[in-house]
Amino acid sequence: MAEKPKITALPGPDDLINQLRNTVAEDPTQAQAHLNLGWGLHYGGHPAEAVTAFSRALEVDSLLVDAHYGLGLSYKKMQQTGASLRAFQQVLTLAGQDADVGRGHMLLRLARGHVNELNTGDWNLGSVLA
């Protein structure tokens, strides 16, 4: 009788977060490493820790629009409206400078939608998307 293949467990969110923490520890001067950790923490359900990681990414590169966007989402998840709005305003300022014009427009629409939702409860993007 043939041996059954071994099934290995896929890494869970905590495993990924630990790998990302290790990457940051190896070289804390890399904004991208802090950014990646921020996203792992945000989507892993740790928005306060994500804020710290995104903030550290911005200490290295203050123009990193993805870190501002991540801050906005994490603050929004924590219901810190003022901080979330400030982060999304930074996205609105910086996204138009993205070398990838399509990506910049996408980030502008997303940030505008979040700002609208925080201010009025509605994304209200009908005129932007038309």
CYANA upper distance limits for C-alpha pairs under 8 A (distance plus 0.5 A):
 11 PRO  CA     15 ASP  CA      6.14
 11 PRO  CA     16 LEU  CA      7.26
 12 GLY  CA     16 LEU  CA      6.97
 13 PRO  CA     17 ILE  CA      6.64
 13 PRO  CA     40 GLY  CA      8.11
 13 PRO  CA     44 GLY  CA      6.55
 14 ASP  CA     18 ASN  CA      6.58
 14 ASP  CA     44 GLY  CA      8.03
 15 ASP  CA     19 GLN  CA      6.76
 16 LEU  CA     20 LEU  CA      6.70
 16 LEU  CA     40 GLY  CA      7.73
 17 ILE  CA     21 ARG  CA      6.60
 17 ILE  CA     37 LEU  CA      7.11
 17 ILE  CA     40 GLY  CA      6.26
 17 ILE  CA     41 LEU  CA      7.10
 17 ILE  CA     44 GLY  CA      8.37
 18 ASN  CA     22 ASN  CA      6.70
 19 GLN  CA     23 THR  CA      6.80
 20 LEU  CA     24 VAL  CA      6.84
 20 LEU  CA     33 ALA  CA      7.61
 20 LEU  CA     36 ASN  CA      7.40
 20 LEU  CA     37 LEU  CA      5.75
 20 LEU  CA     40 GLY  CA      8.13
 21 ARG  CA     25 ALA  CA      6.67
 21 ARG  CA     37 LEU  CA      6.98
 22 ASN  CA     26 GLU  CA      6.68
 23 THR  CA     27 ASP  CA      7.21
 23 THR  CA     33 ALA  CA      6.91
 24 VAL  CA     28 PRO  CA      5.46
 24 VAL  CA     30 GLN  CA      7.87
 24 VAL  CA     33 ALA  CA      5.89
 24 VAL  CA     34 HIS  CA      6.65
 24 VAL  CA     37 LEU  CA      8.19
 28 PRO  CA     33 ALA  CA      8.00
 28 PRO  CA     34 HIS  CA      8.02
 29 THR  CA     60 VAL  CA      7.05
 30 GLN  CA     34 HIS  CA      7.33
 30 GLN  CA     57 ALA  CA      8.05
 30 GLN  CA     60 VAL  CA      7.63
 31 ALA  CA     35 LEU  CA      6.63
 31 ALA  CA     56 ARG  CA      7.92
 31 ALA  CA     57 ALA  CA      4.85
 31 ALA  CA     58 LEU  CA      7.56
 31 ALA  CA     60 VAL  CA      5.97
 31 ALA  CA     61 ASP  CA      6.72
 32 GLN  CA     36 ASN  CA      6.53
 32 GLN  CA     57 ALA  CA      7.34
 33 ALA  CA     37 LEU  CA      6.74
 33 ALA  CA     57 ALA  CA      8.20
 34 HIS  CA     38 GLY  CA      6.57
 34 HIS  CA     53 ALA  CA      5.74
 34 HIS  CA     54 PHE  CA      6.82
 34 HIS  CA     56 ARG  CA      6.86
 34 HIS  CA     57 ALA  CA      5.49
 35 LEU  CA     39 TRP  CA      6.88
 35 LEU  CA     53 ALA  CA      6.98
 35 LEU  CA     54 PHE  CA      6.05
 35 LEU  CA     57 ALA  CA      6.12
 35 LEU  CA     66 ASP  CA      8.15
 35 LEU  CA     67 ALA  CA      6.53
 36 ASN  CA     40 GLY  CA      6.74
 37 LEU  CA     41 LEU  CA      6.57
 37 LEU  CA     50 ALA  CA      7.75
 37 LEU  CA     53 ALA  CA      6.77
 37 LEU  CA     54 PHE  CA      8.50
 38 GLY  CA     42 HIS  CA      6.46
 38 GLY  CA     49 GLU  CA      7.93
 38 GLY  CA     50 ALA  CA      4.80
 38 GLY  CA     51 VAL  CA      7.39
 38 GLY  CA     52 THR  CA      8.08
 38 GLY  CA     53 ALA  CA      5.27
 38 GLY  CA     54 PHE  CA      5.78
 38 GLY  CA     67 ALA  CA      8.47
 38 GLY  CA     70 GLY  CA      7.79
 39 TRP  CA     43 TYR  CA      6.55
 39 TRP  CA     50 ALA  CA      7.29
 39 TRP  CA     70 GLY  CA      7.47
 40 GLY  CA     44 GLY  CA      6.22
 40 GLY  CA     50 ALA  CA      8.23
 41 LEU  CA     45 GLY  CA      6.74
 41 LEU  CA     46 HIS  CA      5.50
 41 LEU  CA     47 PRO  CA      6.92
 41 LEU  CA     49 GLU  CA      6.96
 41 LEU  CA     50 ALA  CA      5.52
 42 HIS  CA     46 HIS  CA      5.85
 42 HIS  CA     47 PRO  CA      5.33
 42 HIS  CA     49 GLU  CA      8.25
 42 HIS  CA     50 ALA  CA      5.71
 42 HIS  CA     70 GLY  CA      8.35
 42 HIS  CA     74 SER  CA      6.81
 43 TYR  CA     47 PRO  CA      8.49
 46 HIS  CA     50 ALA  CA      6.66
 47 PRO  CA     51 VAL  CA      6.67
 47 PRO  CA     74 SER  CA      5.42
 47 PRO  CA     75 TYR  CA      7.70
 47 PRO  CA     77 LYS  CA      7.35
 47 PRO  CA     78 MET  CA      7.28
 48 ALA  CA     52 THR  CA      7.22
 48 ALA  CA     74 SER  CA      7.60
 48 ALA  CA     75 TYR  CA      8.30
 48 ALA  CA     78 MET  CA      7.98
 49 GLU  CA     53 ALA  CA      6.92
 50 ALA  CA     54 PHE  CA      6.53
 50 ALA  CA     70 GLY  CA      8.46
 50 ALA  CA     71 LEU  CA      8.07
 50 ALA  CA     74 SER  CA      7.19
 51 VAL  CA     55 SER  CA      6.43
 51 VAL  CA     70 GLY  CA      8.27
 51 VAL  CA     71 LEU  CA      6.12
 51 VAL  CA     74 SER  CA      6.77
 51 VAL  CA     75 TYR  CA      7.75
 52 THR  CA     56 ARG  CA      6.68
 53 ALA  CA     57 ALA  CA      6.78
 54 PHE  CA     58 LEU  CA      6.85
 54 PHE  CA     67 ALA  CA      5.62
 54 PHE  CA     68 HIS  CA      7.80
 54 PHE  CA     70 GLY  CA      7.15
 54 PHE  CA     71 LEU  CA      6.59
 55 SER  CA     59 GLU  CA      6.79
 55 SER  CA     67 ALA  CA      7.86
 55 SER  CA     71 LEU  CA      8.00
 56 ARG  CA     60 VAL  CA      7.10
 57 ALA  CA     61 ASP  CA      6.68
 57 ALA  CA     62 SER  CA      8.13
 57 ALA  CA     64 LEU  CA      8.12
 57 ALA  CA     67 ALA  CA      7.13
 58 LEU  CA     62 SER  CA      4.83
 58 LEU  CA     63 LEU  CA      7.60
 58 LEU  CA     64 LEU  CA      6.93
 58 LEU  CA     67 ALA  CA      7.07
 58 LEU  CA     68 HIS  CA      8.26
 63 LEU  CA     94 LEU  CA      7.57
 64 LEU  CA     68 HIS  CA      7.30
 65 VAL  CA     69 TYR  CA      6.73
 65 VAL  CA     90 GLN  CA      8.06
 65 VAL  CA     91 VAL  CA      6.20
 65 VAL  CA     94 LEU  CA      6.68
 65 VAL  CA     95 ALA  CA      6.95
 66 ASP  CA     70 GLY  CA      6.55
 66 ASP  CA     91 VAL  CA      8.40
 67 ALA  CA     71 LEU  CA      6.57
 68 HIS  CA     72 GLY  CA      6.74
 68 HIS  CA     87 ALA  CA      5.71
 68 HIS  CA     88 PHE  CA      7.19
 68 HIS  CA     90 GLN  CA      6.92
 68 HIS  CA     91 VAL  CA      6.50
 69 TYR  CA     73 LEU  CA      6.84
 69 TYR  CA     87 ALA  CA      6.98
 69 TYR  CA     88 PHE  CA      6.54
 69 TYR  CA     91 VAL  CA      6.57
 69 TYR  CA    111 ALA  CA      7.87
 70 GLY  CA     74 SER  CA      6.57
 71 LEU  CA     75 TYR  CA      6.44
 71 LEU  CA     84 SER  CA      7.33
 71 LEU  CA     87 ALA  CA      6.52
 72 GLY  CA     76 LYS  CA      6.47
 72 GLY  CA     83 ALA  CA      7.69
 72 GLY  CA     84 SER  CA      4.72
 72 GLY  CA     85 LEU  CA      7.21
 72 GLY  CA     86 ARG  CA      8.06
 72 GLY  CA     87 ALA  CA      5.33
 72 GLY  CA     88 PHE  CA      5.91
 73 LEU  CA     77 LYS  CA      6.61
 73 LEU  CA     84 SER  CA      7.33
 74 SER  CA     78 MET  CA      6.80
 74 SER  CA     84 SER  CA      8.11
 75 TYR  CA     79 GLN  CA      6.64
 75 TYR  CA     80 GLN  CA      5.64
 75 TYR  CA     81 THR  CA      7.44
 75 TYR  CA     83 ALA  CA      6.73
 75 TYR  CA     84 SER  CA      5.41
 76 LYS  CA     80 GLN  CA      6.22
 76 LYS  CA     81 THR  CA      6.55
 76 LYS  CA     84 SER  CA      5.88
 80 GLN  CA     84 SER  CA      6.60
 81 THR  CA     85 LEU  CA      6.52
 81 THR  CA    118 LEU  CA      7.24
 82 GLY  CA     86 ARG  CA      6.80
 83 ALA  CA     87 ALA  CA      6.79
 84 SER  CA     88 PHE  CA      6.73
 85 LEU  CA     89 GLN  CA      6.51
 85 LEU  CA    115 VAL  CA      6.59
 85 LEU  CA    118 LEU  CA      7.93
 86 ARG  CA     90 GLN  CA      6.92
 87 ALA  CA     91 VAL  CA      7.07
 88 PHE  CA     92 LEU  CA      6.82
 88 PHE  CA    111 ALA  CA      5.93
 88 PHE  CA    112 ARG  CA      8.18
 88 PHE  CA    114 HIS  CA      7.91
 88 PHE  CA    115 VAL  CA      7.16
 89 GLN  CA     93 THR  CA      6.79
 89 GLN  CA    111 ALA  CA      8.06
 89 GLN  CA    115 VAL  CA      8.33
 90 GLN  CA     94 LEU  CA      6.61
 91 VAL  CA     95 ALA  CA      5.97
 91 VAL  CA    107 LEU  CA      7.77
 91 VAL  CA    108 LEU  CA      7.46
 91 VAL  CA    111 ALA  CA      6.95
 92 LEU  CA     96 GLY  CA      7.75
 92 LEU  CA    107 LEU  CA      8.33
 92 LEU  CA    108 LEU  CA      6.08
 92 LEU  CA    111 ALA  CA      6.94
 92 LEU  CA    112 ARG  CA      7.75
 94 LEU  CA     98 ASP  CA      7.71
 95 ALA  CA    104 GLY  CA      5.24
 95 ALA  CA    105 HIS  CA      7.62
 95 ALA  CA    107 LEU  CA      6.60
 95 ALA  CA    108 LEU  CA      6.46
 96 GLY  CA    101 VAL  CA      7.88
 96 GLY  CA    104 GLY  CA      5.83
 96 GLY  CA    105 HIS  CA      7.29
 96 GLY  CA    108 LEU  CA      7.71
 97 GLN  CA    101 VAL  CA      8.46
 97 GLN  CA    104 GLY  CA      7.54
 98 ASP  CA    103 ARG  CA      7.63
 98 ASP  CA    104 GLY  CA      5.62
 99 ALA  CA    104 GLY  CA      8.12
100 ASP  CA    104 GLY  CA      6.67
101 VAL  CA    105 HIS  CA      6.72
102 GLY  CA    106 MET  CA      6.73
103 ARG  CA    107 LEU  CA      6.71
104 GLY  CA    108 LEU  CA      6.67
105 HIS  CA    109 ARG  CA      6.72
106 MET  CA    110 LEU  CA      6.70
107 LEU  CA    111 ALA  CA      6.46
108 LEU  CA    112 ARG  CA      6.45
109 ARG  CA    113 GLY  CA      6.55
109 ARG  CA    125 LEU  CA      8.14
109 ARG  CA    128 VAL  CA      7.84
110 LEU  CA    114 HIS  CA      6.81
111 ALA  CA    115 VAL  CA      6.64
112 ARG  CA    116 ASN  CA      6.55
112 ARG  CA    123 TRP  CA      8.23
112 ARG  CA    125 LEU  CA      8.29
113 GLY  CA    117 GLU  CA      6.56
113 GLY  CA    122 ASP  CA      8.30
113 GLY  CA    123 TRP  CA      4.93
113 GLY  CA    124 ASN  CA      7.21
113 GLY  CA    125 LEU  CA      6.81
114 HIS  CA    118 LEU  CA      6.54
114 HIS  CA    123 TRP  CA      6.92
115 VAL  CA    119 ASN  CA      6.61
115 VAL  CA    123 TRP  CA      8.27
116 ASN  CA    120 THR  CA      6.19
116 ASN  CA    121 GLY  CA      7.39
116 ASN  CA    122 ASP  CA      6.55
116 ASN  CA    123 TRP  CA      5.68
116 ASN  CA    124 ASN  CA      6.98
117 GLU  CA    121 GLY  CA      4.72
117 GLU  CA    122 ASP  CA      4.92
117 GLU  CA    123 TRP  CA      5.24
117 GLU  CA    124 ASN  CA      8.10
118 LEU  CA    122 ASP  CA      8.30
125 LEU  CA    129 LEU  CA      6.50
126 GLY  CA    130 ALA  CA      6.54
